[in-house]
Amino acid sequence: MGKANQMHIHVTCAIIERDGLVLAAQRGASMRMPLKWEFPGGKMEPGEGTEASLHRELMEEMGLHVVVKRAMPPSTYRYPAFTVTLYPFVCAIHSGEMILNEHHAVVWLKPDDLTTLDWVEADLAVMEAYRQGLPLPAGIRNKKP
């Protein structure tokens, strides 16, 4: 299949924040790109809006209701066999008990520690944009060299 005919998948993902930490989810062993880390979410259904997709996917995959704090710019990544556009949202958990219906594991990390995981390639640009957009904690100032 040529690049022009390559499958293009549209996916929503949640950067879930809690107490200064961010949730990362490890893909299941039977999933495409097994055991790599990602922000939870999933494929949009035809005619579905991005936020509706995000809420549906998080309920299906993790049993969570979230509150969207803000949307981040979409990010497109081209794998050899397909292209994916991610629609990331920074969120907080509103309700629900986390159940891992599709993922192997989850971990809460400080934003600067997210880089220690083996991420799916498409999520790397989203993770970096999120990390670069974080405000400095109160009381910390950039020091000149």
Secondary structure, 3 states (H helix, E strand, C coil): CCHHHCEEEEEEEEEEEECCEEEEEEECCCCCCCCCEECCEEECCCCCCHHHHHHHHHHHHHCCEEEEEEECCCEEEECCCEEEEEEEEEEEEEECCCCCCCEEEEEEECHHHHHHCCECHHHHHHHHHHHHCCCCCCCCCCCCC
